[in-house]
């Protein structure tokens, strides 16, 4: 029985990496703030965006395992213009995204481990640790490490939520709210843009699925890939609801103003939780917060270089032996440079990245759907009628919501 359970866990991989990449700033920062500012009023938005984005994320592992190639290979077949557009967009945002997740992780590490409160020093330490782990262990270590991180995150978050529910004296109001005004609408767009993740993460999923198939110790076919993805996707949704609930139960109506400093924000976050839940809960809150952000930091540090390497190879029709190490080094150095010289502009850079993620979502949704529906995908894994209907609704929603945001500027 134990062997069977271990084998079942061993088969999981890219789906948990998706959860690790998704459960980060969108959950710890944005979901907590949604709960703090709106109570349970934005649960509708959280659930809706998961439903809307689901088919386009699922296409990543579905297409990769059905065809034996990544989504980037598929983009190449649609024309170099599509691939070049992705290359430029990813190059424009990957440093900001990596800097955003690293600085939040650094702030939590400063509060959890002490040593120094300088977030840049902690960012260097964390980036170096992630870099070494990826260099030594590559995909297999990342795969195994993410299982441990997600289990730790889930257990600590559930414990914190149970205690918060018991200790909270807040009257729970489940009335749903539609944000109004430029500031509230802007927050909603940022919330949805990175919830559960930007749609280009579907490309990472396809690359991870190809890597998982190289592991001959377990079979990773299309059916298993979809099941694996569903585990990670549903897990990301549940954890997102948990963080909204924690924000609502602990912070709603506290009139707390969050600092833009990563270290101060992290301390405020943990203090608000421990003030309500008790000092004995510190380790669970800190563990949940840190594992949330560390998982995102290491998965994004792996995924963007992996995607850029593949894109460059496809655009140039050449194989570059050490390109992954070049891109991961370039990303690590660029991230630290942003944190050293543009720390005061991080808020603006993050807002630009989140808005770009939302506004480009229709682009990725449409081309992913074209690929999975095309002749290159085996008939058995092309979309069913239900999948098509959900995809059409999702595309219309993403285009319509982007238009609403642009009209509100």
N, C-alpha and C positions, 0 to 999 in steps of 0.2 A: 504493500500500500504506500509506504514512504517513497519507494523507488518511483512509483507511478506519479505521485505528486511532484517529486523532483523533476521528472521528465516533462510533466505539464508545464512547470515553471520555466524549465530550460528552453521550451519552444517559444516562450514569449520573448520579444526583443524590440523591434522597431516601434511597436505600440507604446511600450513603456518609455522609450526614448522620446516619443511624441509627447507623452504626459510630462516627462522631465523638462522638455523644452517649453511646453505650454504653461505649466504651473510655475510662474515666476512673477514678473512685475505685474502682469495682468491679474493675478490672484492675490498675491501678498499686498501689493500697493493699491491697484485699481479696485479690486473686489472689496477690500477692507474699507477703502474710502467710500465706495458705493453704499456699503452698509452704514458707515458713520454719517454720511450726508443724507441718505434717503431711506434709512431703515431697511425693511424688506421690499421697498417699493420698486426696485429695479430687477427683481427676480425674473420678471417677464422678459426683460432684455437679455439676461444671461441665458435663459433657456432657449429663447428664440434664435439668438445668434449661433448657438450650437446646432440647432436644427437646420438653419439656413446654410451653414458652412459644411455640415457633415458630408454630403456627397462629394464635395470637391477635395476634402482631405482624404477621404477613403479611396479616391481615385489613385492617389500616390502609390500605396502598396498594392492595390488591385492591378493597376497597369503594369507595374514593375514585375510582379510575379507571373502575370499572365503572358507577358511578352518577352521577359528576360532582359529588358532594358529600362533605364530610368526615364522619368518624365522629360529630362533634358534631351535625351535622344529623340523623344517624340517631338519636342519643340523644334529640333533641327529639321525634322521632316516637314514641319509646317513652314519652314523658311528661316534663313539666317537672321532676318529682321526680328522675329519673335525671340530668338535666342539672344541676340544682341541687346534687345530691350531689357531682358531679364538681367544680363550681365551688368548693364549700366545702373539699373535700379538697385541691384544687390550691392554693387560697389559703393553706391551713394549712401546706403543705409546701414551696412553691416558693422561699420566701426561705431556708429552711434548706438546701435542696438547692443553691441557687445559692451560698450562703455556703460550703458544704462544698467544692464543686469549685473555687471561687475561691481559698480560703485555701491549698489544696494547690498550685494553680498558682503562687500568690504565693511559697510556700516554695521551690519549684523555681527560680523566677525570681531570687530572692535569692541562691541558690547559683550559678546559671548566669551571671548578669549583674553581680552585686555591687551597687554603688551604695549600697544600704542593706539592712540585715537586718530591717527592720521589716515584718512581713507585711501589716499594715493599709495602709501606704503603697503596697506593691506591689499589694495588692488593688484600691486605688483606681486605680492606673495601668492595670492589666490590664482592669478593668471599663470604664474610659474608652476604652481602645483598642478593645475589643470593641464598645462602644456606637457609636463613630465609624464603625467598619467596617460595622456593620449599617445605620446611618443613611445613609451614602454609597452603599454597594453593594447594600443590601437582599438579597433572596434570591439573586440571580444571583451576587453576589460571594461569599456564603457557600457556594454550590454549587461555584464554581471553587476557592475557597480550601481547601475540605475535600478535594478531590482531591489537592492538593499536600501537605496535612498527613498524610493517610492513607498516601501513598506514602513520605514521610519517616519516619513512624512504623514502617511495616512493614520498610523497609530497615534502619534503625538497630536495631530489636529483633532481627531475624534475625542481624545481625552480632554483637550482644552474646550471643545464645544460642549461636551456633557457637563463639565464643571461650570461653564458660563451659563448654561441653561438653568442649572440648579441655583446658582448664586444671583442671577440677574433679577432685579426688581422692576425692570422695564416692562411696561404693558406692550405686548406684541401686537402690532398693527400690520396686517398683511395686505392692506390696500395698495394697489399698484399705481405708480406715478409716471406721467409722461413729462420729462424735463422741458422747461420753457426758458427762453432767454439765451443769449449767446454763450454765456459761461456754462450753464447747465447742459446745453446742447453740445458744446465743445467737449465737455467731460464725457458725455454719452458716446460721442464718436470715438474718442480715445479709448474708452472702455470696450467698445465693440471692435475697434480696430485690432487690438491685441488679445481679444477673447475668442476662443481659448488661445489662439495664436494667429499671426498673419498667415494668409493663405499660401504664401510661398513656402511655408513649412511642409506643404505636401510634396515639394521637390526633395526636401531632406528625407522625408519618409520613403520615397522611391529609392533613394541612394542607400539608405539603411537596409531596406528590404533586399536589395541586391547583395549587400554585404552579408546579411543573415543567410542568404541562400548558399553562400560559400562555406558555411559551417556544415560539414557533412555528417556531424554527429546527430543531427535532427532534420526531419523533413519540414521544409517551410514552403508549402504550396500556396496557391491563391486563396483557397478556403481558409487555411490556417492564418494567412496574412490578414485577411479581413477580420477574423475572430480576434487576433492579436491587436489589431487597430481598435476594434470596438472596446476592448478592455481598457486601453489607454485613454480613449476618447471619453467614455462614460466616467472613468476615474477622474479625468480633468474637470468634467461638468460637476460631479459630486463635490470635489474639493473646492471648486469655485463657489458653490452654494454654501459650503461650510464657512468659507472666509467672509462672504457677505453676511452670514448669520452671526459670526464672531464680531464683525464690525458693528452690526445692528445691536447686538446684545450688550456689547462693552462700551461702544463709543457714541451711539446715537444720542443726541441732545446733550453731549458733554461740552459743546462749544470749543472743543480742542482745535487749534490751528496747527496743522502739520508744517514742520520746517522743510525747506528745500535741501538742507544739509543731510547727506546720507546717514552720518553718524547720529545726528540729533533726531532725525526721523525715526531711525531704528530704535533709539532709546525711548522716544515718545511712545512708539508702538508697543514695545515690550512693557513699559511702565504702565500704560493704560490697561493692558491685559492683566498684569500681576496685581494691580491695584484692585481690580474687580475679582479676580480669581484666587488671589493669595500668592505670597512669595514662594510657596511650595510648588507653584505651577510654572515658575520661571524656566526651569530646565525643559519642560515640554513645549512652552511657547517659543523659547529660543531655538530648540531643536527643529520644530516645525518650520519656523521662519528661515533658519539658516539652510536646512536641507532643501527647502523650496527654491531658494536662490542659487545655491551651489549646483543643483541639478541643471538649472537653466544655463548657468555660466559655462559649465563643461560641455553640454550638448551643443550650444551655439558656437563655442570655440571649435568644435569638431565639424559641425555641419556646413557652415559658411565656406571654410576652405575646401571642403569636399565638393561642394557645389561649384565653386569658382574654378577649381581644377578641371572638373568635367566639362564645364562650359567652355573654358579656354581650349581644351583639347578638341571639342567638337567644332568650334569656330575656326581653328587653325588646321584641323585634320592631322594633328600630330599628337603623339604621346610624350608627355613630359614626366620623366622618372621621379623627380623630386619636387614636383609642383605642389603637392599637398603640404610639404614641409615649408615651402616658400610662403604659401598663402597663410598657413597657421602662424608662422613667425611674423609675417606682415600684419596680420590682424592683431596679434598680441602687442606688437610695437605700436601700431596705430591707436589701439585702445588706450594704452598708457599715455601716449602723446596727447590724446584728447583730454584725458583726466588731468594731465599736468598743465596744459595751456588753455583749455576751454572749459574748466570746471564751472565758472560763473555762468556759462551759456548752456549748461547741461539741460536745464528745464526747457529751453527753446528747442534744442536739438532733439530731445525726446518727444516733444509735441510734434515736431516735423515728421519724425520717424513713424509715430503712431498714426498720424493723419495720412501719410503716404501709404501705410499698410492698409488702411481702410479704402482709400480712393483707388488703389490698384487691385483690390479684391475682385472686382468684376472681370478684370483682364485675366487673372489666373483662373477664375471660375469658368470662363468661357473656353479658354484654350484647353483646360483639363477635360472639360466635357466633350470637346471636339475630339480629343485624343482617344478617350475611352469609348466613344461611339464610332470611331473610324475603322477602316478595314484592317489596320495593323493589329487591332485587338481581336483575339479569338472570339468567335460568335458566342461561346458559352459565357463569356465574362463581359459582354457588352451590356449596357444598361437595360433593365427591365422597364416596363411602362411606369411603375411606381417610382423608380429611381429617376426616370426622365422628368416626370411631373415635379418631383421634389427639386430637381436641378433647375428646371425652368423657373419655379417659384423663387428659388434661391438667387438666381441671376437677376430676376426682376427686382427683388428686394434690395440686393446689393447696389444695383444701379440707381434705384429710386432713393435709397437712403443717402448715397453719395451726392445725388442731386439736391436733396433736402439740406444737407450740410453746406454745400457750396452756395445755395441760395440764402442761407442764414448768415453768411459772412458779411 
